[in-house]
């Protein structure tokens, strides 16, 4: 069940409430009794953990669970990369002070 954050716009009372998704939203403030209690928009309050999830396996330090390697690390079975082809040399710039006629 998700936890929803509520806040009263009249008295400022804030409360986190564990509710089913199908439950009707609360509207009456438990502190002042006015019907100004409303749901707040908040960030998700969970983190995925366990073998196979990005946060544990592909953090980049190579110490993840499940034996997965970092995606930036080359695998042992990969063939060595070929050297890049030499780029053609750029044409030489004309010497300073010479004029092209």
N, C-alpha and C positions, 0 to 999 in steps of 0.2 A: 504494500500500500504506500502511496506517495505521501510525502509530508508537504503541506502547503503553509505558506507564511501569510498571516492575516494582520491587518493594522486598522485601527479605528481612526477615522479622519477627525472625529470630534475631540477625543481625549488623548490620542496618540498611543494607546495601549497596543502592543504588538505581541503576537503569540503564534507559535508553530503548531499546526494541528495535523494529526495523522488521520487521513480520510480515504475512503474508496473513491475511485474515479467517478463512479455512478452516484455518489452522495451529492446532495444539493449543497451549494456553497453557503457558508454561514453568513448571516447579515446582522445579527444582534450582538453588540459588544458585551462580553461578559463582565467588563469593568464598570462601564457607565450605563449600560442598558439601552443605548440608542441604536438605531438601525443604520449605523454608518461603518460597520465592520466589513472590510472588503479584502479579497485576495490580492496579494502582491506578486509582481513578476520578479522571480529570482533565478539565479543560475542553478544548474543541475548540481545536486549535492551527492554525487556518487563517482566512484572511480572503478574502472574495470580492472580486475586482478585475476591472475591465474595463468597457467601455461597456455600459450597461443595468443595472448592479447598483446597489443603494441606496447603498452606501458611497461610490461615485464620483459618481453623478448627482444624488442628492437630499439632499446633506449640509446644505443650507440656505444656503450661501454663494454660490450662483448660478454657481460656477466649475467645474461638473462637466463631464466629458467627454461627448461624444455630442450636445451641444447641448440637452439637456433642461433645463428651467427648474425652479426650486424649486417644490414643490407649493403652498407658501404664497404665492407670487408670482402676482398676477393676470396672465392672458394678455392680449395686446394686442387680441385679437378679442372679448373679453368686453364686454358692454354695461355701462354704468355702473350702479351699484346705485341704486335709488330711495331717496329719503329716507324714513326710518321715519315712520309715521303718528303724529300727536301723541296722546299718552295723555290720557285725561280727567283733569281736575284732581281731587285728593282733596278731600273735604268739609272745610271749615274746622273746627278744634277750637274748642269753646266757650271763652270767655274765662275766665281764672282768677278765682275768687271769685264767679262767677254760679252760681246754682243752678237746676236745671231743675225746675219745679213742675207 
